[in-house]
Amino acid sequence: MASKNPTCNSCGRKLDQGPAIGSRTLFMGVVCAFCKKIECSQCKVSNNTAPCKWCRGEVRPAYDTYL
């Protein structure tokens, strides 16, 4: 499990922690499956399924296991 909140690569803010799903922690944002860049939910606005703004790769919910 992540020991601290990850930082958004777009704005530099720390991602808020969301609910724990089993043993996984969800952070309020997305992580790119390819380049691993992180975006907070405020930068992603309401379109959490839009491709990564850096590499256009697929994004996933920011679970601690993906970070």
Biopython code that builds the backbone (N, CA, C, O; Angstrom):
import numpy as np
from Bio.PDB.StructureBuilder import StructureBuilder

atoms = [
    (1, "MET", "N", (0.839, -1.186, 0.000)),
    (1, "MET", "CA", (0.000, 0.000, 0.000)),
    (1, "MET", "C", (0.884, 1.249, 0.000)),
    (1, "MET", "O", (1.941, 1.262, 0.631)),
    (2, "ALA", "N", (0.466, 2.268, -0.686)),
    (2, "ALA", "CA", (1.238, 3.505, -0.749)),
    (2, "ALA", "C", (1.276, 4.163, 0.621)),
    (2, "ALA", "O", (0.266, 4.225, 1.322)),
    (3, "SER", "N", (2.449, 4.653, 0.994)),
    (3, "SER", "CA", (2.591, 5.237, 2.329)),
    (3, "SER", "C", (2.198, 6.710, 2.355)),
    (3, "SER", "O", (1.891, 7.241, 3.422)),
    (4, "LYS", "N", (2.202, 7.370, 1.221)),
    (4, "LYS", "CA", (1.797, 8.773, 1.170)),
    (4, "LYS", "C", (1.022, 9.021, -0.118)),
    (4, "LYS", "O", (1.074, 8.230, -1.060)),
    (5, "ASN", "N", (0.322, 10.112, -0.133)),
    (5, "ASN", "CA", (-0.491, 10.430, -1.299)),
    (5, "ASN", "C", (0.395, 10.825, -2.475)),
    (5, "ASN", "O", (1.326, 11.613, -2.311)),
    (6, "PRO", "N", (0.113, 10.284, -3.662)),
    (6, "PRO", "CA", (0.893, 10.641, -4.849)),
    (6, "PRO", "C", (0.609, 12.080, -5.283)),
    (6, "PRO", "O", (-0.389, 12.677, -4.877)),
    (7, "THR", "N", (1.480, 12.612, -6.094)),
    (7, "THR", "CA", (1.375, 13.986, -6.572)),
    (7, "THR", "C", (0.940, 14.006, -8.032)),
    (7, "THR", "O", (1.414, 13.207, -8.840)),
    (8, "CYS", "N", (0.040, 14.917, -8.365)),
    (8, "CYS", "CA", (-0.427, 15.099, -9.738)),
    (8, "CYS", "C", (0.726, 15.647, -10.588)),
    (8, "CYS", "O", (1.360, 16.635, -10.218)),
    (9, "ASN", "N", (0.990, 15.004, -11.720)),
    (9, "ASN", "CA", (2.045, 15.471, -12.617)),
    (9, "ASN", "C", (1.640, 16.710, -13.399)),
    (9, "ASN", "O", (2.485, 17.353, -14.023)),
    (10, "SER", "N", (0.364, 17.051, -13.372)),
    (10, "SER", "CA", (-0.120, 18.211, -14.104)),
    (10, "SER", "C", (-0.060, 19.490, -13.267)),
    (10, "SER", "O", (0.438, 20.512, -13.739)),
    (11, "CYS", "N", (-0.563, 19.445, -12.027)),
    (11, "CYS", "CA", (-0.646, 20.663, -11.211)),
    (11, "CYS", "C", (0.219, 20.627, -9.950)),
    (11, "CYS", "O", (0.422, 21.662, -9.317)),
    (12, "GLY", "N", (0.726, 19.460, -9.581)),
    (12, "GLY", "CA", (1.585, 19.349, -8.406)),
    (12, "GLY", "C", (0.861, 19.120, -7.081)),
    (12, "GLY", "O", (1.503, 19.006, -6.036)),
    (13, "ARG", "N", (-0.471, 19.052, -7.117)),
    (13, "ARG", "CA", (-1.234, 18.800, -5.885)),
    (13, "ARG", "C", (-1.139, 17.339, -5.463)),
    (13, "ARG", "O", (-0.975, 16.449, -6.298)),
    (14, "LYS", "N", (-1.243, 17.103, -4.157)),
    (14, "LYS", "CA", (-1.344, 15.745, -3.640)),
    (14, "LYS", "C", (-2.751, 15.225, -3.916)),
    (14, "LYS", "O", (-3.723, 15.957, -3.731)),
    (15, "LEU", "N", (-2.875, 13.981, -4.352)),
    (15, "LEU", "CA", (-4.180, 13.377, -4.595)),
    (15, "LEU", "C", (-4.835, 13.036, -3.265)),
    (15, "LEU", "O", (-4.188, 12.501, -2.365)),
    (16, "ASP", "N", (-6.114, 13.346, -3.147)),
    (16, "ASP", "CA", (-6.876, 12.971, -1.965)),
    (16, "ASP", "C", (-7.081, 11.467, -1.967)),
    (16, "ASP", "O", (-7.218, 10.840, -3.018)),
    (17, "GLN", "N", (-7.099, 10.902, -0.765)),
    (17, "GLN", "CA", (-7.338, 9.478, -0.641)),
    (17, "GLN", "C", (-8.833, 9.212, -0.650)),
    (17, "GLN", "O", (-9.599, 9.889, 0.036)),
    (18, "GLY", "N", (-9.235, 8.237, -1.419)),
    (18, "GLY", "CA", (-10.634, 7.835, -1.483)),
    (18, "GLY", "C", (-10.851, 6.603, -0.626)),
    (18, "GLY", "O", (-10.095, 6.359, 0.315)),
    (19, "PRO", "N", (-11.864, 5.835, -0.938)),
    (19, "PRO", "CA", (-12.180, 4.654, -0.132)),
    (19, "PRO", "C", (-11.174, 3.526, -0.334)),
    (19, "PRO", "O", (-10.561, 3.405, -1.395)),
    (20, "ALA", "N", (-11.018, 2.712, 0.691)),
    (20, "ALA", "CA", (-10.208, 1.495, 0.579)),
    (20, "ALA", "C", (-11.108, 0.415, 0.003)),
    (20, "ALA", "O", (-12.228, 0.213, 0.473)),
    (21, "ILE", "N", (-10.621, -0.273, -1.005)),
    (21, "ILE", "CA", (-11.355, -1.361, -1.640)),
    (21, "ILE", "C", (-10.591, -2.642, -1.313)),
    (21, "ILE", "O", (-9.597, -2.963, -1.964)),
    (22, "GLY", "N", (-11.057, -3.361, -0.313)),
    (22, "GLY", "CA", (-10.308, -4.524, 0.159)),
    (22, "GLY", "C", (-8.996, -4.042, 0.752)),
    (22, "GLY", "O", (-8.989, -3.217, 1.665)),
    (23, "SER", "N", (-7.886, -4.554, 0.237)),
    (23, "SER", "CA", (-6.575, -4.129, 0.734)),
    (23, "SER", "C", (-5.962, -3.029, -0.129)),
    (23, "SER", "O", (-4.834, -2.602, 0.119)),
    (24, "ARG", "N", (-6.707, -2.566, -1.149)),
    (24, "ARG", "CA", (-6.193, -1.526, -2.049)),
    (24, "ARG", "C", (-6.739, -0.161, -1.658)),
    (24, "ARG", "O", (-7.881, -0.040, -1.215)),
    (25, "THR", "N", (-5.916, 0.860, -1.824)),
    (25, "THR", "CA", (-6.326, 2.233, -1.558)),
    (25, "THR", "C", (-6.547, 2.941, -2.884)),
    (25, "THR", "O", (-5.726, 2.850, -3.797)),
    (26, "LEU", "N", (-7.667, 3.650, -2.975)),
    (26, "LEU", "CA", (-7.979, 4.424, -4.176)),
    (26, "LEU", "C", (-7.682, 5.892, -3.905)),
    (26, "LEU", "O", (-8.112, 6.442, -2.891)),
    (27, "PHE", "N", (-6.947, 6.524, -4.815)),
    (27, "PHE", "CA", (-6.702, 7.956, -4.740)),
    (27, "PHE", "C", (-7.578, 8.630, -5.778)),
    (27, "PHE", "O", (-7.917, 8.023, -6.793)),
    (28, "MET", "N", (-7.943, 9.866, -5.536)),
    (28, "MET", "CA", (-8.891, 10.580, -6.389)),
    (28, "MET", "C", (-8.186, 11.154, -7.614)),
    (28, "MET", "O", (-7.817, 12.327, -7.655)),
    (29, "GLY", "N", (-8.012, 10.296, -8.599)),
    (29, "GLY", "CA", (-7.357, 10.669, -9.836)),
    (29, "GLY", "C", (-7.152, 9.444, -10.705)),
    (29, "GLY", "O", (-7.748, 8.394, -10.468)),
    (30, "VAL", "N", (-6.305, 9.587, -11.716)),
    (30, "VAL", "CA", (-6.015, 8.489, -12.640)),
    (30, "VAL", "C", (-4.515, 8.372, -12.852)),
    (30, "VAL", "O", (-3.763, 9.319, -12.621)),
    (31, "VAL", "N", (-4.092, 7.190, -13.296)),
    (31, "VAL", "CA", (-2.697, 6.944, -13.649)),
    (31, "VAL", "C", (-2.679, 6.311, -15.030)),
    (31, "VAL", "O", (-3.510, 5.456, -15.335)),
    (32, "CYS", "N", (-1.737, 6.724, -15.863)),
    (32, "CYS", "CA", (-1.617, 6.188, -17.214)),
    (32, "CYS", "C", (-1.016, 4.786, -17.153)),
    (32, "CYS", "O", (-0.031, 4.552, -16.454)),
    (33, "ALA", "N", (-1.618, 3.866, -17.889)),
    (33, "ALA", "CA", (-1.128, 2.488, -17.914)),
    (33, "ALA", "C", (0.220, 2.373, -18.634)),
    (33, "ALA", "O", (0.930, 1.385, -18.446)),
    (34, "PHE", "N", (0.581, 3.358, -19.447)),
    (34, "PHE", "CA", (1.805, 3.283, -20.244)),
    (34, "PHE", "C", (2.942, 4.136, -19.684)),
    (34, "PHE", "O", (4.014, 3.609, -19.387)),
    (35, "CYS", "N", (2.727, 5.437, -19.536)),
    (35, "CYS", "CA", (3.817, 6.312, -19.090)),
    (35, "CYS", "C", (3.822, 6.528, -17.569)),
    (35, "CYS", "O", (4.766, 7.105, -17.029)),
    (36, "LYS", "N", (2.767, 6.065, -16.878)),
    (36, "LYS", "CA", (2.641, 6.127, -15.416)),
    (36, "LYS", "C", (2.483, 7.541, -14.860)),
    (36, "LYS", "O", (2.636, 7.740, -13.655)),
    (37, "LYS", "N", (2.181, 8.525, -15.703)),
    (37, "LYS", "CA", (1.910, 9.880, -15.213)),
    (37, "LYS", "C", (0.586, 9.869, -14.460)),
    (37, "LYS", "O", (-0.322, 9.106, -14.788)),
    (38, "ILE", "N", (0.487, 10.721, -13.450)),
    (38, "ILE", "CA", (-0.678, 10.783, -12.578)),
    (38, "ILE", "C", (-1.377, 12.116, -12.763)),
    (38, "ILE", "O", (-0.725, 13.157, -12.851)),
    (39, "GLU", "N", (-2.712, 12.091, -12.823)),
    (39, "GLU", "CA", (-3.506, 13.318, -12.859)),
    (39, "GLU", "C", (-4.576, 13.249, -11.780)),
    (39, "GLU", "O", (-5.251, 12.231, -11.626)),
    (40, "CYS", "N", (-4.728, 14.342, -11.031)),
    (40, "CYS", "CA", (-5.755, 14.396, -9.995)),
    (40, "CYS", "C", (-7.129, 14.565, -10.636)),
    (40, "CYS", "O", (-7.235, 14.920, -11.810)),
    (41, "SER", "N", (-8.165, 14.311, -9.868)),
    (41, "SER", "CA", (-9.525, 14.413, -10.395)),
    (41, "SER", "C", (-9.888, 15.850, -10.753)),
    (41, "SER", "O", (-10.754, 16.068, -11.600)),
    (42, "GLN", "N", (-9.246, 16.835, -10.126)),
    (42, "GLN", "CA", (-9.521, 18.235, -10.457)),
    (42, "GLN", "C", (-8.964, 18.593, -11.831)),
    (42, "GLN", "O", (-9.598, 19.343, -12.573)),
    (43, "CYS", "N", (-7.806, 18.077, -12.179)),
    (43, "CYS", "CA", (-7.237, 18.336, -13.504)),
    (43, "CYS", "C", (-7.970, 17.540, -14.578)),
    (43, "CYS", "O", (-8.137, 18.023, -15.698)),
    (44, "LYS", "N", (-8.399, 16.354, -14.257)),
    (44, "LYS", "CA", (-9.099, 15.496, -15.205)),
    (44, "LYS", "C", (-10.547, 15.936, -15.360)),
    (44, "LYS", "O", (-11.233, 15.484, -16.277)),
    (45, "VAL", "N", (-11.017, 16.799, -14.487)),
    (45, "VAL", "CA", (-12.380, 17.326, -14.435)),
    (45, "VAL", "C", (-13.353, 16.157, -14.329)),
    (45, "VAL", "O", (-13.202, 15.335, -13.426)),
    (46, "SER", "N", (-14.324, 16.050, -15.193)),
    (46, "SER", "CA", (-15.300, 14.968, -15.089)),
    (46, "SER", "C", (-15.057, 13.873, -16.121)),
    (46, "SER", "O", (-15.876, 12.965, -16.260)),
    (47, "ASN", "N", (-13.953, 13.945, -16.840)),
    (47, "ASN", "CA", (-13.693, 12.976, -17.903)),
    (47, "ASN", "C", (-12.532, 12.059, -17.528)),
    (47, "ASN", "O", (-11.458, 12.125, -18.126)),
    (48, "ASN", "N", (-12.762, 11.200, -16.524)),
    (48, "ASN", "CA", (-11.706, 10.304, -16.060)),
    (48, "ASN", "C", (-11.356, 9.196, -17.040)),
    (48, "ASN", "O", (-10.422, 8.432, -16.793)),
    (49, "THR", "N", (-12.085, 9.089, -18.149)),
    (49, "THR", "CA", (-11.773, 8.066, -19.142)),
    (49, "THR", "C", (-11.018, 8.626, -20.344)),
    (49, "THR", "O", (-10.612, 7.869, -21.227)),
    (50, "ALA", "N", (-10.827, 9.942, -20.385)),
    (50, "ALA", "CA", (-10.078, 10.551, -21.497)),
    (50, "ALA", "C", (-8.643, 10.022, -21.484)),
    (50, "ALA", "O", (-8.095, 9.763, -20.413)),
    (51, "PRO", "N", (-8.035, 9.861, -22.641)),
    (51, "PRO", "CA", (-6.651, 9.366, -22.707)),
    (51, "PRO", "C", (-5.680, 10.287, -21.968)),
    (51, "PRO", "O", (-5.977, 11.455, -21.715)),
    (52, "CYS", "N", (-4.535, 9.744, -21.635)),
    (52, "CYS", "CA", (-3.462, 10.485, -20.973)),
    (52, "CYS", "C", (-3.099, 11.707, -21.822)),
    (52, "CYS", "O", (-2.961, 11.607, -23.041)),
    (53, "LYS", "N", (-2.947, 12.845, -21.172)),
    (53, "LYS", "CA", (-2.637, 14.062, -21.934)),
    (53, "LYS", "C", (-1.187, 14.125, -22.382)),
    (53, "LYS", "O", (-0.840, 14.959, -23.218)),
    (54, "TRP", "N", (-0.330, 13.262, -21.844)),
    (54, "TRP", "CA", (1.074, 13.260, -22.243)),
    (54, "TRP", "C", (1.344, 12.281, -23.377)),
    (54, "TRP", "O", (1.997, 12.639, -24.357)),
    (55, "CYS", "N", (0.843, 11.035, -23.257)),
    (55, "CYS", "CA", (1.164, 10.032, -24.282)),
    (55, "CYS", "C", (-0.061, 9.479, -25.005)),
    (55, "CYS", "O", (0.071, 8.657, -25.912)),
    (56, "ARG", "N", (-1.256, 9.931, -24.607)),
    (56, "ARG", "CA", (-2.529, 9.490, -25.181)),
    (56, "ARG", "C", (-2.848, 8.029, -24.848)),
    (56, "ARG", "O", (-3.708, 7.419, -25.484)),
    (57, "GLY", "N", (-2.157, 7.472, -23.852)),
    (57, "GLY", "CA", (-2.400, 6.095, -23.430)),
    (57, "GLY", "C", (-3.668, 5.966, -22.592)),
    (57, "GLY", "O", (-4.281, 6.963, -22.210)),
    (58, "GLU", "N", (-4.043, 4.734, -22.317)),
    (58, "GLU", "CA", (-5.214, 4.427, -21.502)),
    (58, "GLU", "C", (-4.942, 4.772, -20.041)),
    (58, "GLU", "O", (-3.860, 4.493, -19.525)),
    (59, "VAL", "N", (-5.918, 5.376, -19.379)),
    (59, "VAL", "CA", (-5.773, 5.700, -17.962)),
    (59, "VAL", "C", (-6.602, 4.752, -17.115)),
    (59, "VAL", "O", (-7.612, 4.211, -17.566)),
    (60, "ARG", "N", (-6.157, 4.561, -15.877)),
    (60, "ARG", "CA", (-6.823, 3.697, -14.912)),
    (60, "ARG", "C", (-7.070, 4.484, -13.635)),
    (60, "ARG", "O", (-6.404, 5.489, -13.384)),
    (61, "PRO", "N", (-8.023, 4.034, -12.825)),
    (61, "PRO", "CA", (-8.196, 4.667, -11.513)),
    (61, "PRO", "C", (-6.886, 4.575, -10.731)),
    (61, "PRO", "O", (-6.158, 3.591, -10.858)),
    (62, "ALA", "N", (-6.591, 5.564, -9.948)),
    (62, "ALA", "CA", (-5.305, 5.643, -9.239)),
    (62, "ALA", "C", (-5.301, 4.793, -7.962)),
    (62, "ALA", "O", (-5.257, 5.321, -6.851)),
    (63, "TYR", "N", (-5.348, 3.471, -8.142)),
    (63, "TYR", "CA", (-5.177, 2.565, -7.010)),
    (63, "TYR", "C", (-3.719, 2.513, -6.644)),
    (63, "TYR", "O", (-2.851, 2.659, -7.505)),
    (64, "ASP", "N", (-3.437, 2.305, -5.370)),
    (64, "ASP", "CA", (-2.042, 2.249, -4.923)),
    (64, "ASP", "C", (-1.243, 1.163, -5.634)),
    (64, "ASP", "O", (-0.026, 1.291, -5.773)),
    (65, "THR", "N", (-1.892, 0.107, -6.082)),
    (65, "THR", "CA", (-1.190, -0.969, -6.767)),
    (65, "THR", "C", (-0.701, -0.574, -8.164)),
    (65, "THR", "O", (0.182, -1.234, -8.710)),
    (66, "TYR", "N", (-1.256, 0.486, -8.748)),
    (66, "TYR", "CA", (-0.823, 0.968, -10.071)),
    (66, "TYR", "C", (0.260, 2.039, -9.975)),
    (66, "TYR", "O", (0.878, 2.385, -10.982)),
    (67, "LEU", "N", (0.491, 2.559, -8.792)),
    (67, "LEU", "CA", (1.435, 3.684, -8.648)),
    (67, "LEU", "C", (2.854, 3.199, -8.463)),
    (67, "LEU", "O", (3.771, 4.009, -8.328)),
]
sb = StructureBuilder()
sb.init_structure("model")
sb.init_model(0)
sb.init_chain("A")
sb.init_seg("    ")
for serial, (resi, resn, name, xyz) in enumerate(atoms, 1):
    if name == "N":
        sb.init_residue(resn, " ", resi, " ")
    sb.init_atom(name, np.array(xyz, "f"), 0.0, 1.0, " ", f" {name:<3s}", serial, name[0])
structure = sb.get_structure()
